[in-house]
Amino acid sequence: MSAKVLVVDPSERPDIIKGLASEVRVSILKLLRGGEERNVNQIAEELGLPQSTVSSNLQILEDAGLVTTDTRKARKGSQKVCRTAFTEILVGFRDDIPDLGNDAVEVAMPLGLYTACEITGPCGLCSVDGVIGLLDVPDTFLEPDRMKTGLLWFTRGYVEYQFPNNTKLNRSKPTGVEFSMELSSEVPGTASNWPSDIFLQINGVDVGTWTSPGDFGDKRGVYTPGWWKLRGSQYGKLKNWRINGEGSFVDGVKISDITLDDLEVDKHRSIRLRIGVKEDAEHPGGINIFGRGFGNYDQDIILRIIT
């Protein structure tokens, strides 16, 4: 397994500090660190712990983005397969965080600044103050107030964002690009078991698909405003998509052989990101994208160009 390092400032990510503040959870991370996938029963057996204890602690690790999971068919029903998202975790205040050897150009894109969209309902937009336009009316996605969006959702289709390619200004050659965003499936109400195949496309090239396990409404998102009904989508999973010379990855797990060369980033003035759910998806379970003021991470869509 290639190294995947998380550098975290505890003042910015208390959820990760909570995830590490347990001997059980640290033991789970150590067990998964080698890169081999394990299901809940295997983890419980190897650590000598009750399955219920493992399940509850895995949920905390998953919510913090430290572990990724997939639900797969088993002989009887389904099983939850787990893997670690990072091989190393470095904790320090931002002024003390070491340089890991790469320079990065970072751009934060507000959720409502999409430049194109083609979506089907149910769908909607929300700001931290309330609903924007009309729910379940796709034309609402053209409202000028969409610039205030902190949460958007739709069933099929896509939204597209156009990021400036700032490496063209300093004439540096990129070695990788990353996109970070908080995502979940979308179902009327909520359902933790509601898989959805969410695709990512860059500069017209299909990078790959991540299958969201569900639409999460069991508890209020850390930043989700109080007026937002608890029965609605509350938070998602923070996903990190990386494309470099070796392929395309989600949270360090390879999803396709598409490389940075395939994207021809150095030939474009902008980097076009398209994300959504395809009409012919195996699991067409819709999408929620959480921005500032909603969910667990209070961030825009982040682009990092690594040089």
C-alpha positions as CSV (number, residue, x, y, z in Angstrom):
1,M,0.0,0.0,0.0
2,S,1.4,3.4,-1.0
3,A,1.8,6.0,1.8
4,K,-1.2,8.2,2.4
5,V,-0.4,10.9,5.0
6,L,-3.0,13.0,6.9
7,V,-1.7,16.3,8.4
8,V,-4.2,17.7,10.8
9,D,-4.4,20.8,13.0
10,P,-6.4,19.8,16.2
11,S,-8.0,23.2,16.4
12,E,-9.5,22.7,12.9
13,R,-10.5,19.0,13.1
14,P,-11.8,18.1,16.6
15,D,-13.7,15.1,15.0
16,I,-10.3,13.5,14.1
17,I,-8.9,14.1,17.6
18,K,-12.1,12.4,19.0
19,G,-11.6,9.5,16.6
20,L,-8.0,9.0,17.9
21,A,-9.0,9.4,21.6
22,S,-9.7,5.7,22.2
23,E,-7.5,2.6,22.6
24,V,-10.0,0.6,20.7
25,R,-10.1,2.9,17.7
26,V,-6.3,3.2,17.6
27,S,-6.1,-0.6,17.7
28,I,-8.5,-0.8,14.7
29,L,-6.4,1.8,12.8
30,K,-3.2,-0.2,13.5
31,L,-4.9,-3.4,12.3
32,L,-6.0,-1.8,9.1
33,R,-2.8,0.1,8.5
34,G,-1.2,-2.6,6.3
35,G,-3.8,-2.0,3.6
36,E,-5.7,-5.3,3.8
37,E,-9.4,-5.1,3.9
38,R,-11.3,-6.6,6.8
39,N,-15.0,-7.0,7.7
40,V,-16.4,-6.2,11.1
41,N,-16.4,-9.8,12.3
42,Q,-12.7,-10.2,11.3
43,I,-11.7,-7.1,13.2
44,A,-13.7,-8.2,16.3
45,E,-12.0,-11.7,16.2
46,E,-8.5,-10.4,15.7
47,L,-8.8,-7.8,18.5
48,G,-10.8,-10.0,20.8
49,L,-13.7,-7.5,21.1
50,P,-17.5,-7.8,20.9
51,Q,-18.8,-7.1,17.4
52,S,-21.0,-4.3,18.8
53,T,-18.0,-2.5,20.3
54,V,-16.2,-2.7,16.9
55,S,-19.2,-1.5,15.0
56,S,-19.8,1.6,17.2
57,N,-16.1,2.6,17.1
58,L,-15.8,2.0,13.3
59,Q,-18.7,4.4,12.9
60,I,-16.8,7.2,14.7
61,L,-13.7,6.5,12.6
62,E,-15.8,6.6,9.4
63,D,-17.5,9.8,10.4
64,A,-14.1,11.4,10.9
65,G,-12.9,10.1,7.5
66,L,-10.2,7.9,9.0
67,V,-11.7,4.7,7.8
68,T,-13.6,4.0,4.6
69,T,-16.2,1.2,4.2
70,D,-18.2,-0.6,1.5
71,T,-21.2,-2.8,1.9
72,R,-20.9,-6.0,-0.1
73,K,-22.9,-9.1,-0.6
74,A,-22.1,-12.1,1.7
75,R,-23.4,-15.6,2.0
76,K,-26.0,-14.4,4.4
77,G,-27.2,-10.8,3.7
78,S,-24.4,-8.3,3.4
79,Q,-21.1,-7.4,5.2
80,K,-19.3,-4.2,5.9
81,V,-15.8,-4.2,4.5
82,C,-13.3,-1.7,6.1
83,R,-10.0,-0.1,5.1
84,T,-7.9,2.7,6.6
85,A,-7.9,6.0,4.7
86,F,-4.4,6.9,5.8
87,T,-1.1,5.1,6.7
88,E,0.2,8.0,8.8
89,I,-1.4,10.7,10.8
90,L,0.5,13.8,11.8
91,V,-1.0,16.1,14.4
92,G,0.2,19.6,15.0
93,F,-0.9,23.2,15.1
94,R,-0.7,24.8,11.7
95,D,2.4,26.9,12.4
96,D,4.2,23.6,13.5
97,I,3.0,21.3,10.7
98,P,6.1,20.2,8.7
99,D,6.5,20.6,5.0
100,L,5.9,17.1,3.4
101,G,8.0,18.0,0.3
102,N,5.2,19.1,-2.1
103,D,3.9,22.6,-2.9
104,A,0.2,22.9,-3.6
105,V,-2.0,25.6,-5.1
106,E,-5.3,25.6,-3.3
107,V,-8.6,27.0,-4.5
108,A,-11.9,26.9,-2.5
109,M,-15.1,26.9,-4.7
110,P,-18.3,27.9,-3.0
111,L,-21.0,25.3,-3.6
112,G,-23.4,27.6,-5.5
113,L,-20.8,28.8,-8.1
114,Y,-21.4,26.0,-10.5
115,T,-21.1,27.1,-14.1
116,A,-23.4,24.4,-15.6
117,C,-26.0,21.9,-14.4
118,E,-28.4,19.3,-15.7
119,I,-30.3,17.7,-12.9
120,T,-33.6,15.9,-12.2
121,G,-35.8,16.0,-9.0
122,P,-36.3,15.5,-6.3
123,C,-33.8,18.3,-5.9
124,G,-33.1,21.5,-3.9
125,L,-30.8,24.3,-2.7
126,C,-30.4,25.7,0.8
127,S,-28.5,28.5,2.3
128,V,-27.7,28.7,6.1
129,D,-30.8,31.0,6.3
130,G,-33.4,28.9,4.5
131,V,-34.5,27.1,1.3
132,I,-33.6,28.8,-2.0
133,G,-36.3,28.9,-4.6
134,L,-38.7,26.0,-4.8
135,L,-38.0,22.4,-3.8
136,D,-38.0,19.7,-6.4
137,V,-38.0,22.2,-9.3
138,P,-34.8,21.8,-11.4
139,D,-35.1,25.4,-12.7
140,T,-34.4,26.6,-9.2
141,F,-30.8,25.7,-9.8
142,L,-30.7,28.8,-12.1
143,E,-31.8,31.2,-9.4
144,P,-29.3,34.1,-8.7
145,D,-29.5,33.3,-5.0
146,R,-27.8,30.0,-5.7
147,M,-24.6,31.8,-4.9
148,K,-25.5,31.5,-1.2
149,T,-25.9,27.7,-1.4
150,G,-24.6,25.6,1.5
151,L,-26.3,22.4,0.6
152,L,-27.6,21.0,-2.7
153,W,-29.1,17.8,-3.7
154,F,-30.5,16.1,-6.8
155,T,-31.4,12.6,-8.1
156,R,-29.7,12.3,-11.5
157,G,-27.5,14.5,-13.6
158,Y,-24.6,16.8,-12.6
159,V,-23.3,20.1,-11.5
160,E,-20.1,21.5,-13.1
161,Y,-17.5,23.9,-11.6
162,Q,-14.8,25.7,-13.4
163,F,-11.6,26.3,-11.3
164,P,-8.8,28.6,-12.4
165,N,-5.7,26.7,-13.4
166,N,-3.3,28.8,-11.3
167,T,-0.2,26.7,-12.3
168,K,-0.5,28.4,-15.7
169,L,0.4,31.7,-14.0
170,N,3.6,30.5,-12.3
171,R,4.4,28.1,-15.1
172,S,4.9,25.2,-12.8
173,K,4.2,21.6,-13.9
174,P,1.6,19.8,-11.7
175,T,2.2,16.3,-10.4
176,G,-1.3,15.7,-9.1
177,V,-4.7,17.3,-8.5
178,E,-7.0,16.7,-5.5
179,F,-10.6,17.5,-4.9
180,S,-12.1,17.4,-1.3
181,M,-15.8,17.6,-0.7
182,E,-18.5,16.3,1.7
183,L,-20.9,13.9,0.0
184,S,-23.8,11.5,0.6
185,S,-26.6,9.7,-1.2
186,E,-30.0,11.3,-1.5
187,V,-33.3,9.7,-0.6
188,P,-36.6,11.4,0.4
189,G,-36.1,11.5,4.2
190,T,-32.9,9.6,5.0
191,A,-31.6,6.0,4.8
192,S,-28.2,4.9,6.0
193,N,-28.3,2.0,3.6
194,W,-29.0,3.7,0.3
195,P,-26.0,3.2,-2.1
196,S,-25.4,5.7,-4.8
197,D,-22.7,5.7,-7.5
198,I,-21.3,9.2,-7.6
199,F,-19.1,10.0,-10.6
200,L,-16.3,12.5,-11.0
201,Q,-15.3,14.0,-14.4
202,I,-12.4,16.4,-15.0
203,N,-11.9,18.3,-18.2
204,G,-14.4,15.9,-19.9
205,V,-12.6,12.7,-18.7
206,D,-14.4,10.2,-16.5
207,V,-12.1,9.8,-13.5
208,G,-14.1,7.1,-11.7
209,T,-17.0,6.4,-9.3
210,W,-17.3,6.3,-5.5
211,T,-20.3,4.5,-4.1
212,S,-21.8,6.4,-1.2
213,P,-23.2,4.0,1.4
214,G,-26.2,6.1,2.3
215,D,-28.0,9.3,3.2
216,F,-27.2,10.2,6.8
217,G,-29.8,11.7,9.1
218,D,-29.4,9.8,12.4
219,K,-28.0,13.0,14.1
220,R,-27.6,16.6,13.3
221,G,-24.6,17.6,11.3
222,V,-22.0,19.5,13.4
223,Y,-22.6,22.7,11.3
224,T,-26.1,22.0,10.0
225,P,-28.3,24.9,11.0
226,G,-31.0,24.3,13.6
227,W,-33.9,25.2,11.3
228,W,-33.1,22.3,8.9
229,K,-35.4,19.4,9.8
230,L,-33.7,16.4,11.5
231,R,-35.5,14.0,9.1
232,G,-33.5,15.6,6.2
233,S,-29.9,14.8,5.2
234,Q,-27.6,16.0,8.0
235,Y,-24.1,15.2,6.9
236,G,-21.9,13.3,4.5
237,K,-18.5,11.7,4.1
238,L,-15.5,13.9,3.5
239,K,-14.0,12.4,0.3
240,N,-10.6,13.1,-1.1
241,W,-10.2,12.4,-4.8
242,R,-6.6,12.4,-6.1
243,I,-5.3,12.0,-9.6
244,N,-1.6,11.7,-10.2
245,G,0.9,9.8,-12.4
246,E,-0.2,6.4,-11.0
247,G,-3.9,6.7,-11.4
248,S,-7.0,8.0,-9.7
249,F,-7.8,7.4,-6.0
250,V,-10.5,8.1,-3.5
251,D,-9.1,8.3,0.1
252,G,-6.0,6.5,-1.1
253,V,-7.9,3.6,-2.7
254,K,-7.4,3.3,-6.5
255,I,-10.6,3.6,-8.5
256,S,-9.3,3.8,-12.1
257,D,-6.2,4.0,-14.3
258,I,-6.9,7.5,-15.4
259,T,-3.7,9.6,-14.8
260,L,-2.9,13.2,-14.7
261,D,-1.6,13.0,-18.3
262,D,-5.1,11.9,-19.4
263,L,-6.5,15.1,-18.0
264,E,-4.1,17.4,-19.9
265,V,-4.2,19.9,-17.1
266,D,-1.2,21.9,-18.4
267,K,-3.1,22.5,-21.7
268,H,-6.1,24.2,-20.1
269,R,-6.6,27.6,-18.5
270,S,-9.2,26.1,-16.2
271,I,-10.0,22.8,-14.6
272,R,-13.6,21.7,-15.1
273,L,-15.0,19.5,-12.4
274,R,-18.3,17.7,-13.1
275,I,-19.9,15.6,-10.3
276,G,-23.2,13.8,-10.1
277,V,-25.1,10.5,-10.7
278,K,-25.4,9.0,-14.2
279,E,-28.7,7.9,-15.6
280,D,-27.4,4.3,-16.1
281,A,-25.7,4.0,-12.7
282,E,-25.9,0.6,-11.1
283,H,-26.8,2.4,-7.8
284,P,-28.7,5.6,-8.9
285,G,-29.2,6.8,-5.3
286,G,-28.9,10.6,-5.8
287,I,-26.4,13.0,-4.3
288,N,-26.1,15.5,-1.5
289,I,-23.1,18.0,-1.6
290,F,-22.5,19.8,1.7
291,G,-20.8,23.2,1.7
292,R,-20.1,25.9,4.3
293,G,-22.7,26.0,7.0
294,F,-23.9,22.4,6.6
295,G,-22.7,18.9,7.4
296,N,-19.7,18.0,9.5
297,Y,-16.8,19.9,7.8
298,D,-17.9,23.5,7.1
299,Q,-15.8,23.7,3.9
300,D,-16.3,24.6,0.2
301,I,-15.2,22.3,-2.6
302,I,-11.4,22.4,-2.4
303,L,-9.1,22.0,-5.3
304,R,-5.4,21.4,-4.6
305,I,-2.9,21.3,-7.5
306,I,0.3,19.7,-6.4
307,T,3.4,20.9,-8.0
